[in-house]
Amino acid sequence: MTTHPSAGALRTEDTPVPLGPEGAAPVRPTWRQRLNRADAKYSGYLYVAPFFVVFAVVGLFPLAYTAYVSVHEWSLIGGKGEFVGLENYREVLDNPYFLKSLVNTFSIFLLSSVPQVLIALVLAGLLNSGLRGATFWRMSILVPFVVAPVAVAIIFGNLFGDRYGLVNEVLGLVGIDPIRWHVDRFASHVAIATMVNWRWTGYNALILLAAMQAVPKELYESAALDGAGRVRQFLSITVPMIRPTMIFVVVTSTIGGLQIFAEPRLFDDTMGQRRQRPAVQHRDHARVRLRLAPARPRRRLGDGLDALPGHRRGRRRQLHPHPAALRGRGPTMTRRPGFLVYGLLAAFVLGSTFPLYWSFLSGSRTQAEMSGGDPPLLPGGHFLDNAARVLDTVPFWKAMGNSLLVSGVTATSVVFFCTLAGFAFAKFSFRGRTPLLVFVIATMAVPTQLGVVPLFILMAKLGWAGTTWSVMVPWLVTAFGVFFMRQYLVDAVPDELVEAARMDGCSSFRTFLSVGLPAARPAAAILWLFTFMQVWTDFFWPLIALNSDNPTLQIALNQLQSGYFKDYSLVLAGTTLASIPLLVLFAFTGRQFVSGIMQGAVKG
């Protein structure tokens, strides 16, 4: 019997059964032959099993339990009641708070996602213009991404303060009355959307930049010969050619925008007085689907752009610049950018780093200095005193130790299991491989908020509630990691190398250790960094699973501002201290992190 894998997969053949003398019964296969046959047949399932086991426990079970509870009467004291069908859903839809939260969520989503994608598109175009020191600019715009959402919400909550916020101070200089950012509904949406845009615009710009660098240079040269300038080339060539990546960015921004939690939750806490309900209610959740209509193909430039898909020759007169105008100039896209490009990038980098500087600035002064007079622009001399107060107020070192433990263990587990599963999906042929991979990708769109209550009940039943196990186990293997490693290993490991290892007698796992794992080291290092930062900055699940005596660093930051009256010099000093570890890690690994984002964008 011969197994016929799909193209690019590992070819495995069952060991032929030895035949005895003519007329005699065939010789039974040896134990080693049966073991090799089972190894070739079942190893693929074994290597992808960790993901499906973890997802079944911490993903599928909570979702199924939530759906089961939603069609029954359920009391916290009495437990399960009678079956009510869709009555609970009708009650939710009739709840004015749910409808209000739905409107608020869409409002914040539109204010954040639409400007975010447009600014990221322009920023990627600036980064794609042949800059000097390109790595520096790419790392600089990514700095906000490595800052935890808790720190972002605290910093921007202070900047958008109703009484002493820097934004209102600046508006006052131009004659605009102070805005009640924490009270006015639309103003709070603008403030929350601003912090979301600040954190994610640079990340999306790098994804779009990776797609732009894959556009053939010949198209720009042809457009330059036709007399098209930079802006016309960008609109007529770059934007149509990166349309699939733009759709990917829009979809991911939509999913993230509709699942937003930390920013409105913590921005609401930065007020310090009683007021109306927060802008976004998270007691109820709704599944919202957006349909992305395919964009119509746009008309291109003249004869030099015939290579573009969907090109229609324009009837208007073509532009043919005089040869002397092109002599010594070369194609438009090969020229070095001017001061305008560097000025715009410098302004964006300044806007990316100023909130962090403001956090340090505020943390180095006393509350009296921050609340009186004009906003300071230079640091004070009280940062060490405020830092000492932070250490006395919350279990800071224990929280940092917990964050290091959870992030390190989780990142290492994700790298190993995701590389194993990615290698199986890329190089093994087993029945149901493609449907299983599609299922893995589909799980990335499942909101984690839907199953948090059953998941917490499960952790309590296992005795893990309040311990670091409760925040490590759900992250042991991720769908993003499996897909990322699969995409990398498809091209990184030649099929001939895998077949050679099998012919030399290597088992599937030995082939993975000797061939797949060494080839996956660059991508594995990037995945480790990405997972470490993601788990380090997580706020939603640790807020539910852990208690105040055993927090992670993000929960400890939240404790600093849990009082009715807040000392922002203390809160922002703690925010600065909590941001230092990731900023130091990013300073040493930023180049690899940037290349990993761009590489993943191209391969994805």
N, C-alpha and C positions, 0 to 999 in steps of 0.2 A: 504493500500500500504506500502511495506517495502523496505527500501533502503539497498542494500547489499554492504557494503564497502569492499575494498580490505583488505588483512590481515594487522593487525597492525594499522588500521585507526579507528576513532571514529565511533561507531555504533549508528545510529539514526533511530528511528521508528516513523512514523506518529501516532499521537494520534487517536485511533479508534473512529469512529463516533458512538455516542450513539444511540441505537435503542429504539423506542417507544413501546407501547403496541402492542400485536399481531394484525396485520392488519393495524396499523397506520403508518404514514409516519415517517421516521427516524428523530431524533432531529438534528437540524443544529448545527455544532460545534461552540463553544463559541469563542469570540474574542481572548482569551488567547490561546486556542488550535490552532487557525489559526496562531497566532503569533509564537508559539513554532515550528509549522510546517515550517513556512517561515524561522525562525532562523536556523533550522537544514539544510534547503535546500540551502540557499543563503549565509550563513555566510562565507563559504570558499572563495567564489568569492569576497566578500566584503573585506576580510582581505588581499588578494593578489592584490587587485585593485590598491593600491598606487604605487606599483612598475610599473605596466603596464601603469598607467596614466603618471607617471614621464618619463618613457622610451619613451612613444609615443610622448611626447612633446619635450624632450631634446635629444632623441636618434633617434627614427624612423623618425620623421618629418625632421630633418636635413639631414639624409641619403637619404630619398626620394627626398628632394628638390635638393640635390647635384646631384643625378642621373638625375633628370629632367633638370637641367641647363646644364649638361654635353652633352646633345644631341641637344642643341640649340645654336645659336649664341647669345652671351650675352655681352652687353657693360655696363660699369660702369655708363655711361652718358645716353645712349639711352635705356638701359634695354633689355628686351627680344627681340630676333630677330627671324629669320626663323629656322625651324627644319633642322638640318644638320646630324642627325644620328650619326654614329661612326667617323665622320671626326675629331672631337676634340681629340679622342683617337689616331687616326693615327698621328695627328700632335704632340701629346705628345711623342709617340713612336719614332718619327723622330727627336725629340729634343735631341741634344747631351748632354745637361745638365742633362736631365732625365736619360739617359743611364749611364752617369758618376755617378750620385747620386745612381743609382741602384747598380753599382759595388762597390761604396764606402760603401753603407749600408751592403752589403753582406760581404765585407772585415772586417768591424768592428764587424759584427755579429759573424763571424768565429773566429776572434781573441779574442773575449770576451766569447762567449758561450762555446766553446770547452774546453779551459783551465779551465773555471769556474766550469764546471760540474766535470772534472777530479780532480781538487784540492778539491772541496767540497766532493767528494767521499772519497778521502784519509783522509781529515780532519774529516769526520764523523766516519771513521774507527778508528782514534786515540781517538776520544771522546767516542767511544764505548768499550774502553779497560779497564774499571773498574778504572777510575781516582779517586783520592782523590780531594775533592772540585769540583765535576763535575759541580755544578751550576755556580761557578765562571768562569770556562773555557767556558761554554756555553754563559754566558752573555758577556764575553770579546770578543768573535768572532762576536757577534751581534752588537757591538758598531757602526761599519761603517753603518749599515742599518738605524740607527736612525738619521744619519747626512743628511741634505737636499742635493739634487743633486746640487743645486746652490753653496752651500758651498764646496761640493766635487770638482766641476769643477774649482772654484776659487783657491782652495788649490793646486790641481794637475796642474793647469795652471801655477802656480808659481813654483812648483817643477820641471816641465818640461820647464822652461823658456829657450829661445834660448841663452841668453847672461849670465844671472846670476842664472840660475836654479840649484838647488842642484844636480839633476841627472847628468847634464853635468859636474859639479864640481867633482863628484865622478868618472865619466868616465875619466876625465882628469888625475886623480891620477893613473890610470892604463894605460895611454898612448893613450887613444882613443880621437880622435878629437871631438869637440862639435857637436851635432846633432841639426839640425834646426827642432825642434819638431812641430812648428807652420807653417812651410813652406813646408817641405818635405811631400809628400802625404802619403806614407806608415808609416813614423815615426809618423805622427799625428794620424793615425789609431791605432798604438800601444799605444800611450799615452791615447787616449780616451778609448780603450779597457781595459787599466790598471785601470782606475778609475771606470769603470763599474764592473770589477772583484772585486776590493777592496770593493765595496759597497754591492754586492749581494752574494759573495761566502759563507760567514758565514750563511746567511739566508737559502741558499740551503743545506748547510751542516746539519743544524738542521732538515730539512725535511727528508733528507736521514738517519739521526741518528734515528729519530722516527721509520722509517721502519726497521732499523737494530735491534732495541730493540724488535721488534715483531717476529724476527726469533727464532724458538725453540732452547733452549740451548742444547737439546739432540743431535742435529746435530753436534754441536761443540765438545761435549764429545766423540761422535763416531769417529769424525775425529782425535781427540787427541789420542785415542786408536790405530788408524791406523798409527800414527807417523807423522801426518800433522802439520806443523808449523803454525805460525800466518798468514804469507803471503799466504800460500797454502789454509788455511781455508777461508781467505778473498776472494780469487779469485774463489774458487770452491764452497763455500757455500753462503757467504754474498752477493756477486754481483748477482748471479742468483736468489736468493730469493727476492731481492729488485728490480727486473727488472721493475715491474709496476710503482713503485715510481720513478725510474730513468727516465722512459718514461715521467711521469708527469713533472719532473724537466726539461727535455729536451724541452718539448712542451712549458712550461711557459717561459723558457729562450729564445726560438725562438720567441715567440710573443713579449716579451719585447725587444729583440735585434733588431727586425725589426721595432719597434715603437720608437726607441731612438730619443730624441730631445734635452733635456736640456744639456747633456754633450757636444755634438759637438757644440751646439749653444753658450754656455758660454766659452768653451775652445777656440773657435775662437776669442772671445772678449778679452781674456787675453793677446793677442799679443800687441799691442800698436803701431803698424805701419801698413801702407798699404801693402797688399800682395795679393796673389791669392785667389780665392774663397774658402769658407770653404770646409772641406773634405766631408760633407754631405749636399746635397741640400734638403730643405723641401718644395719647392714650388710645387712639384708634388709628388704624392704618388702612389705606386703600391701595389697591393695585391699579396703576394708571398706565395705559399703553399709548404710546405715540407712534403715529405712522409717518415714516419718512418718505415723502414723495420723491421719485427720481427727478433730478434736475434735467431740464432740456439742454441739449448740446448747443453751445453758443457758437456764433460765427467766428472764424479765425481770421488771421491776417491774410496777406496775399499769397503769391505763388510759392514763396519760400516756406510756407507752413502746410504744404499739402500732406506731409507725413502725419499730421495730427488726426486722430480719429474723429469722424463726423464732420470733416472740413467741407465747406461749400465755398466755391470760388466766388468772391464778391464781384459785383458788377461795376463797383466804382473804380476809378483810376487808381492803379497801384502806385505806391510811393517808392521812388528810386532815387536815393540820395546821390549826390555827385561823388565819384570815386575819390576825389581829393578830400572829401569830408571824412571818409573812412580810412584814408591812408595813415598808417601809424597808430590808429585808434583800436583796431580789432573789434571783436564782437562786444556788444554792450555789457553782457554779463561777465566779461573777463576783466573789466576795469575795476580798479580799487575804489571802494566807497569813499564818499566825501565826508566833510565835517557834519553834514546833516544826519547821516546814518549813525555816526559815532555819538553825536549829541543826543539823538533819540534813545539809543541804547544806554547811554550814561544816565539819562533821566529815568529810564525804567529800572536800572540797577539801583539808583538812589532811592526810588520808591520801594524797591524790594527789601532794602536793608534798613531804611529809616525806622520802621516799627521796632526792629530789634534794638537799634540804638536808643529809641525812646524808652524801651523797657529798662535798659541799663541806666539811662539818664534818670528816670523816675526812681529806680531802685537805689540810686546813690544819694538821694535827698530825703528830707523828712517830709511828713505829711503836711506840716505847716508851710514849708517852702513850696510844695506843689500846689497848694490851694490858695496861695496869695500872690498877687502881682502877675507880671507877664510870665508866660511859659519859659523855663530855662532852656538854653541851648547847649550848655556845657555841663559835664558831670559834677556832682558835689563830692563831698568827702565822707559820706555816711554809708557807703555800700557794704563795707565789712561789718559795721554795726547792724545793719538791716539783715545781712546774711546770717549773723549769729542769732538774731531774733527768729529767723525762719527755722533754724535748726532746733530752737527751743519750743517752737509752736507746733510743729508737725514732726512725725518720725521720718525725717528726710532721708537719712542714711539707710534706714530699713527699706523705705520705699525705693530708693535707687538700687539697693541690692536685689529686691524683688523684681524690678524692671530688667536688670541685667540677667538674672536667672531665667525669667520667663522668655525674654527676647532671645537669649543665647541658645537655650534648649530648643525652643520652637524653631528658630532659624535652622539649626543643625538637623532637626528631624525633618523639616520640610525639604531641605536639600537632598537628604538621602532617599526618602521615600518618593519624592517627585522625580528625581533622576532615575530611580529604578523603574517607576511606572512610565516615564517618558521614553526610556530605552526600549521597554517592551512594546509600546505603541509605535515606535519608529522602526524597529528592526525585527520584531517577531511577527509571525503570521499565526493567528488563532481565530477561531470562529467567533464572530460577533465583535471583532476589533473596532470597526468603524462605528457601529451604533454605540458602543461603550464610550468611545472618544467624544462623540456628539453629546452624549449624556453628561460627560465631565464638563464640556464647554458650557452646556446649558445651565449647570448649577451655579455658574458665576453670576447669573442674573437673579438669583434667589435672595431677597432681602433677609438679612440676619435678624431683623427686628421681629419677624413674624413668629419665630419659635422660641423667643427668649424665656417665656414663662415655663413651658414644659422643659426646656433645657436646664433652667435653674432647679426645677423640681427633681430632675434626673441627677444633677450634681449633689443635691441635698440627700437623695436616697443613697448615693454612693459614699456619702460622708466627706465630700470634697468642697462643700459650700464654705466660702471664707478662706480657702487655701489656694495656693498658687496652682495646684493641679487643675482647678476649675477653669483657669484662664489659659492653661497650656494645652490640655487635651483637645479642645475644639480646633486648634491651629496645627496639629501635628502633620497634616498633609493638606495641601490646598489645590483647588482646581486650576488656578492661575499658574502655580508652579509646575503641575503636570503638563499643561499645554505649552508653557514656555520651554521646558526642557525637551519636550517632543519636537517642537519646531527647530530647536537648535541641533539635536542629534540626528535628524533626518539627513542633513547635509554634512555634519561634522564627522560622522563615522562612515567610511565606505563599506558597502555591503561585502565587498571582496575580503576586507579585513576580518569581518565577523565570520564569514564562511571559512577562512583560513584557520581561525582559532578553533572552530568546531571540528574541522578535519584533523587538527592536531590533538583531538581528544578532550578539549575543554568543555566543561559543563556550561549551561546557560549562565549560571551565576559567576563562574570563573571568567567567562567571556565578558560579562558586565564589569567585573573588577579589573580585568587586565586590558580591556579595549574601550568599553564605554565610559567608565569613570574617569580615566586620564584625559580622554578627549573632551569630557564635559566640564573640566575644571574652570575654564573662563566663565562659562554661563552659570556654573554652580556658585562661583564667588559672587557674581552679580545678584543671583537669586537670594543668596544668604544676606547680602547687604539690604536688599529691598525688603525681605521678610523681617529682618531685625528692626529696621526703621518703622515698618508698618505695625509690628506688635508693640514696639516701644511707645508709639504715639496713640495706641488704641485707648479709647476712653469709655465707650458705650458698655461693652460687656464687663470689664473690670469694675465699673461703677455698680453693676448689679450683683456680680459674683463675689466680690471681696467686701470686707468690712473695714471700718476706720482704723482698727488696730493692726491690720496687715495689708496696707495699700501698695499699689504701684505708684510711680512718680506722678502720673497724671491725676490720680485720685488724691494724692497729697496736695497737689496744687489746688484742686477744687476745695479742699478743706481750708486752705488759707483764706478763701473769700466766702466762707459759709456763714460768717457772722452777720448781724443786722447792720452794723457800721463797719466799714472796711478801711483798713490802712493800706492805701495803694502803694506806698513806698515799700511796705512789707510784702505785699502780693507780687509786685513787679520785680522785686529782688529775688524772690523765690522762682518766678518765671525765668529770669535770666540764668539762675543757677541750674534750673532743669533743662534749659536749652543748650548749655555748654557741651555736655557729652556728645549729642548728635552733631553739633557744629564741628567739634574736633574730629569726629569720625568722618564727616563729610569732607573736611579739609584734606585728609589723607587719602580718601578713597573716591573723591568727587569725580576724577577723570574716568575711573572704571564705571561709576554709577551712571554718568552721562552717556558713555558709550553703550552701556547695557540697555538704557531706555531706548536709544535710537536703534540699536540692533534688534531689540524686541519688536519695535514698531515696524521695521522692514520685514522681518520674518513672519510677524503676525498677519 
